[in-house]
């Protein structure tokens, strides 16, 4: 009944094509804050006789005075019609067909209004190329604050689901029945927590309730898609907050089962301190607009499972470096069952780990120089510093390599 009430209430606002807040002033998004290329796309669609609106995260972020990462557009133009209008576009997607319009490195995503669709017998939506109206599209979206449309023609908002109210109240609310919506697409559980971490918004009680007992549904998601969602978590600048939420609601154990098993010591143990500090450092780096190699965070996440596997190998009589190689293979093989990690990242992860032990035994001057010039030295050295920062017993080793690194840099400058 609550949802029906919201639907009636905000449908009226949509018909007026604007939303007035309590103070009586109109919400305004300065067009200077919108990508010029995205504006070109919307104007061209409108000038060609189609409806076209900014939608989703870009509208949400602009209203929150945040800088959107990208700009999405919803339209009643079919994908083929969009492609015909824009020579610099191509159609993508199997589950739902949409158009990408290219302006150099910037991609403007244009999606046709989605309509009602029947789910698979499991509840999961398998095929989604069903088009509909603007209102149907709004009710198909995941969260109310992601279902806001901005009409640039009269600088107004269309809101069928109460997104503006939830934005004001800083609440993340699932559109429709949360359990049903999570069954349709279990990745929505990950997105809910990531959004909460990013915005600092509270999760609606109904959105939280099913998460713990539905966490296992993530195992049905293709490993490549899980990797993509995990990257968004890593590179969103709020990975530490997301990490805590994922553990709290049981999703972390699905994504990183081996890692969760090493956290039995709780928040007082070195593994938890190591992971936490790794996320904090990464978030700080992104806040300073520095680059971040995802391989570093994967190496952090799987470091303690590696240590545990190495111990088991050494108990079987293997020496140090054979143990490193065997444990590396075992840990990564288990992880890629749940998420597809690209080979170039796997290669870097292996090098970060291997260099930790080369740091330990490299005493020859010639070999030291060679190691300092290794293409992965800096990322492995940063990893060593993180280990020391988390109180792992490597402070002397970190100090030694800091001295060697500084001397090496002084010589080449």
Secondary structure, 3 states (H helix, E strand, C coil): CHHHHHHHHHHHHHHHCCCECCCCCECCCCHHHCCHHHHHHHHHHHHCCCCEEEECHHHHHHHCCCCCCCCEEEECCCHHHHHHHCCCEEEECCCCCEEEEEECCEEEEEEECECCCCCCCCCCCCCCCCECCHHHHHHHCCEHHHCCEEECCCCEEECCCCHHHHHHHCEECECCCHHHHHHHCCHHHHHHHHHHHHHCCEECHHHHHCHHHHHHHHHHCCHHHHHHHHHHHHCCCCHHHHHHHHHHCCCHHHHCHHHHHCCCCHHHCHHHHHHHHHHHHHHHHHHCCCCCCHHHHHHHHHHHHHHHHHHHHHHCCCCHHHHHHHHHHHHHHHHCCCCCCCHHHHHHHHHHHHHHHHHHHCCCHHHHHHHHCCCCHHHHHHHHHHHHHCCCCCHHHHHHHHHHHHHHHHHHC
